[in-house]
């Protein structure tokens, strides 16, 4: 499994941001490698969007699709890949 963790600085706008994720997630299900999306909100108001994919290639398919741009206000995957903001992990589910 491949995990992308996008840190969203907060506080402020969290409810609007959460609604945006809720609206975008059903369309993400069209990608065969999409496994799910979780939004974590910390006590300080910062948020993390955790997306789970079958592989890096599955995530890349979404990032290079026009749907990604529509979900991110017109920004391409390359523009959204800010090293301090997005982290990637290979994961194994053990239980």
N, C-alpha and C positions, 0 to 999 in steps of 0.2 A: 504494500500500500504506500502511496505517496501523499504527504500532508503539506499543505501550504498554510502558514500562519501569518495573517496580515494584522499588524497592530494599528489601531485607529486611536489617535490621541483624543482625549476627552478632558473634561466633561463638556457637555453642550452638544445638542443635536442628536443625542443618542436615540431618542424615540423615532425621529425622522429617519435616521440611519437604519435602525432595526426594521422599520416598515419597508425601506428600500430593499433590504435583504430578503424579507418575507415575500416581496413582490417578484424578485429576481430568481429565487430558488426553483420554482416550478419549471421555468424555462431551461435551467441548467440540467434538469433531469433528462433532456434529450440527448445528452452526451453519454455514450455507453459506459465510459470510465468513471462517471461521477458517482460517488458513494454517499455523499452527504455534506451538509454545512451546519456548523454550530457557531453561535455567537456567544462569547463569554464577556461578561461585564464585570470589571473589578470595582471594589469599593470606591476608588478614586474617580470612577466614571470612564476610565479608558476601556476600550473594547478590543477584542481579538476575534477576527473571523477565521475559523478553522475549517478549511475545505479538505475533504478526503477524496482521493482518486485511486484508481487501480494502478496507475503508473504516471511517471513524469510526462510521457507522451500523451496520455489522456488529458492531463491538465493543459499541456501545450496546445492541444486541439481546441480547447475552450478559449485560451488566451489569444489565439490567432484567429478567432472567429469574430464576425461583426457583432455577435450577441455580447461578447465581452465589452466592446466599446460602448454599446448601449447601456450596459449595466454600470459603467464607470464614467459616465458623462462625456463620452467621446474619446477618452484616453485609450491608447493602445496598450498591449501587454508590456511592451518595452518601456513605455512612459510610467507604468504603474510599478515596475520592479525596482523599487527604491531599497537598497541594501539594508538601511536601518529600520525599514518598515516590514519587509516580507522575509520570512525564513522558510526553508524547505527541509523536510525530513523524510527519510525512508522509515517505514514503521512495520512492525509485526504485531498482530493482535494475538495475544496468548491466552485469553480467556473470554 
